[in-house]
Amino acid sequence: MTLPIIKSPDGREPYVRLPVPIYEVLKDQIDELLERKQEKAEVGTEADGDYIPFDPANYVQNPVAF
């Protein structure tokens, strides 16, 4: 199985689209990791800086597409 990757036009990290069954199995782990990264970002101690909130407006030029 190959996972579709959404590449960022402005050079940011790509996003991987997970199939729903896989996401449901990994949801708790994903949520924990995101919470830890957000807490670190709020405190200002995030070393890797790789968490960027997903905003579709950054990827879709046509507002009608929303």
N, CA and C atoms as a LAMMPS dump frame, in Angstrom:
ITEM: TIMESTEP
0
ITEM: NUMBER OF ATOMS
198
ITEM: BOX BOUNDS ff ff ff
-5.0000000000000000e+02 5.0000000000000000e+02
-5.0000000000000000e+02 5.0000000000000000e+02
-5.0000000000000000e+02 5.0000000000000000e+02
ITEM: ATOMS id mol type element x y z
1 1 1 N 0.85 -1.168 0
2 1 2 C 0 0 0
3 1 3 C 0.899 1.235 0
4 2 1 N 0.548 2.195 -0.822
5 2 2 C 1.278 3.459 -0.821
6 2 3 C 0.384 4.527 -0.21
7 3 1 N 0.999 5.431 0.519
8 3 2 C 0.256 6.513 1.151
9 3 3 C 0.394 7.775 0.319
10 4 1 N -0.725 8.465 0.023
11 4 2 C -0.639 9.709 -0.722
12 4 3 C 0.05 10.788 0.118
13 5 1 N 0.939 11.518 -0.499
14 5 2 C 1.663 12.586 0.186
15 5 3 C 1.255 13.92 -0.424
16 6 1 N 0.915 14.867 0.431
17 6 2 C 0.574 16.216 -0.006
18 6 3 C 1.826 17.06 0.16
19 7 1 N 2.373 17.527 -0.948
20 7 2 C 3.59 18.329 -0.887
21 7 3 C 3.23 19.8 -0.741
22 8 1 N 3.991 20.481 0.062
23 8 2 C 3.765 21.894 0.296
24 8 3 C 4.421 22.713 -0.812
25 9 1 N 3.686 23.641 -1.407
26 9 2 C 4.281 24.449 -2.475
27 9 3 C 5.337 25.432 -1.97
28 10 1 N 5.326 25.745 -0.693
29 10 2 C 6.284 26.729 -0.176
30 10 3 C 7.439 26.084 0.585
31 11 1 N 7.672 24.792 0.379
32 11 2 C 8.844 24.137 0.941
33 11 3 C 8.698 23.59 2.347
34 12 1 N 7.508 23.674 2.935
35 12 2 C 7.315 23.084 4.265
36 12 3 C 7.248 21.572 4.159
37 13 1 N 7.236 20.925 5.315
38 13 2 C 7.182 19.461 5.362
39 13 3 C 5.93 18.955 4.641
40 14 1 N 6.031 17.829 3.923
41 14 2 C 4.845 17.248 3.284
42 14 3 C 3.939 16.582 4.317
43 15 1 N 2.698 16.443 3.958
44 15 2 C 1.718 15.768 4.808
45 15 3 C 1.401 14.412 4.197
46 16 1 N 1.142 13.434 5.038
47 16 2 C 0.775 12.097 4.572
48 16 3 C -0.685 11.871 4.915
49 17 1 N -1.445 11.449 3.919
50 17 2 C -2.856 11.143 4.15
51 17 3 C -2.971 9.684 4.548
52 18 1 N -3.526 9.447 5.728
53 18 2 C -3.699 8.08 6.225
54 18 3 C -5.097 7.58 5.898
55 19 1 N -5.229 6.315 5.529
56 19 2 C -6.56 5.732 5.392
57 19 3 C -7.278 5.769 6.75
58 20 1 N -8.583 5.915 6.725
59 20 2 C -9.373 6.058 7.951
60 20 3 C -9.151 4.913 8.937
61 21 1 N -9.146 3.646 8.518
62 21 2 C -8.932 2.575 9.513
63 21 3 C -7.578 2.688 10.224
64 22 1 N -6.544 3.082 9.495
65 22 2 C -5.223 3.241 10.117
66 22 3 C -5.241 4.423 11.076
67 23 1 N -5.872 5.523 10.659
68 23 2 C -5.964 6.693 11.533
69 23 3 C -6.698 6.348 12.829
70 24 1 N -7.795 5.608 12.725
71 24 2 C -8.561 5.256 13.923
72 24 3 C -7.726 4.428 14.899
73 25 1 N -6.882 3.536 14.375
74 25 2 C -6.018 2.723 15.236
75 25 3 C -4.946 3.594 15.899
76 26 1 N -4.405 4.556 15.158
77 26 2 C -3.3 5.382 15.657
78 26 3 C -3.741 6.698 16.29
79 27 1 N -5.041 6.977 16.32
80 27 2 C -5.545 8.273 16.777
81 27 3 C -5.031 8.667 18.16
82 28 1 N -5.066 7.764 19.115
83 28 2 C -4.605 8.097 20.469
84 28 3 C -3.129 8.487 20.473
85 29 1 N -2.318 7.75 19.75
86 29 2 C -0.888 8.068 19.688
87 29 3 C -0.647 9.402 18.988
88 30 1 N -1.379 9.653 17.91
89 30 2 C -1.239 10.916 17.18
90 30 3 C -1.638 12.078 18.073
91 31 1 N -2.767 11.938 18.781
92 31 2 C -3.226 13.005 19.673
93 31 3 C -2.214 13.292 20.78
94 32 1 N -1.633 12.239 21.349
95 32 2 C -0.626 12.428 22.406
96 32 3 C 0.583 13.191 21.886
97 33 1 N 1.069 12.803 20.72
98 33 2 C 2.234 13.481 20.143
99 33 3 C 1.939 14.948 19.842
100 34 1 N 0.762 15.215 19.29
101 34 2 C 0.403 16.599 18.982
102 34 3 C 0.25 17.437 20.246
103 35 1 N -0.335 16.852 21.293
104 35 2 C -0.471 17.578 22.559
105 35 3 C 0.896 17.936 23.122
106 36 1 N 1.825 16.98 23.092
107 36 2 C 3.182 17.245 23.602
108 36 3 C 3.87 18.333 22.79
109 37 1 N 3.718 18.273 21.471
110 37 2 C 4.349 19.284 20.622
111 37 3 C 3.73 20.657 20.864
112 38 1 N 2.418 20.723 21.051
113 38 2 C 1.767 22.005 21.312
114 38 3 C 2.193 22.561 22.663
115 39 1 N 2.307 21.692 23.672
116 39 2 C 2.754 22.148 24.99
117 39 3 C 4.17 22.706 24.912
118 40 1 N 5.04 22.005 24.19
119 40 2 C 6.411 22.484 24.036
120 40 3 C 6.438 23.816 23.297
121 41 1 N 5.6 23.956 22.276
122 41 2 C 5.573 25.192 21.502
123 41 3 C 5.076 26.353 22.359
124 42 1 N 4.095 26.091 23.235
125 42 2 C 3.574 27.145 24.105
126 42 3 C 4.628 27.606 25.098
127 43 1 N 5.429 26.682 25.575
128 43 2 C 6.472 27.01 26.538
129 43 3 C 7.687 27.604 25.823
130 44 1 N 7.816 27.309 24.537
131 44 2 C 8.942 27.823 23.774
132 44 3 C 10.167 26.951 23.847
133 45 1 N 9.985 25.67 24.183
134 45 2 C 11.13 24.769 24.303
135 45 3 C 11.164 23.731 23.194
136 46 1 N 10.372 23.922 22.175
137 46 2 C 10.345 22.932 21.105
138 46 3 C 11.641 23.016 20.309
139 47 1 N 12.381 21.932 20.301
140 47 2 C 13.695 21.929 19.665
141 47 3 C 13.606 21.684 18.164
142 48 1 N 12.711 20.78 17.758
143 48 2 C 12.7 20.424 16.343
144 48 3 C 11.845 21.365 15.504
145 49 1 N 10.845 21.997 16.066
146 49 2 C 10.033 22.973 15.354
147 49 3 C 9.296 22.412 14.154
148 50 1 N 8.953 21.129 14.162
149 50 2 C 8.343 20.539 12.984
150 50 3 C 6.816 20.512 13.024
151 51 1 N 6.197 21.023 14.071
152 51 2 C 4.733 21.035 14.124
153 51 3 C 4.221 22.317 13.491
154 52 1 N 3.418 22.162 12.456
155 52 2 C 2.781 23.297 11.801
156 52 3 C 1.307 22.947 11.688
157 53 1 N 0.418 23.755 12.255
158 53 2 C -1.006 23.453 12.142
159 53 3 C -1.433 23.42 10.67
160 54 1 N -2.251 22.446 10.315
161 54 2 C -2.714 22.336 8.934
162 54 3 C -3.816 23.348 8.69
163 55 1 N -3.616 24.175 7.684
164 55 2 C -4.608 25.162 7.28
165 55 3 C -4.811 25.003 5.777
166 56 1 N -5.985 24.529 5.345
167 56 2 C -6.204 24.312 3.912
168 56 3 C -5.987 25.568 3.076
169 57 1 N -6.181 26.733 3.656
170 57 2 C -5.985 27.977 2.91
171 57 3 C -4.547 28.123 2.423
172 58 1 N -3.615 27.462 3.083
173 58 2 C -2.221 27.521 2.647
174 58 3 C -1.971 26.674 1.404
175 59 1 N -2.897 25.798 1.056
176 59 2 C -2.684 24.866 -0.04
177 59 3 C -3.663 25.046 -1.19
178 60 1 N -4.745 25.753 -0.967
179 60 2 C -5.755 25.929 -2.004
180 60 3 C -5.831 27.407 -2.357
181 61 1 N -5.537 27.718 -3.615
182 61 2 C -5.548 29.113 -4.053
183 61 3 C -6.967 29.606 -4.351
184 62 1 N -7.857 28.695 -4.708
185 62 2 C -9.206 29.068 -5.082
186 62 3 C -10.124 28.956 -3.865
187 63 1 N -10.634 30.091 -3.329
188 63 2 C -11.498 30.021 -2.141
189 63 3 C -12.816 29.286 -2.392
190 64 1 N -13.226 29.157 -3.645
191 64 2 C -14.458 28.44 -3.958
192 64 3 C -14.285 26.95 -3.655
193 65 1 N -13.053 26.467 -3.655
194 65 2 C -12.786 25.054 -3.396
195 65 3 C -13.125 24.652 -1.971
196 66 1 N -13.19 25.606 -1.061
197 66 2 C -13.534 25.283 0.322
198 66 3 C -14.99 24.966 0.389
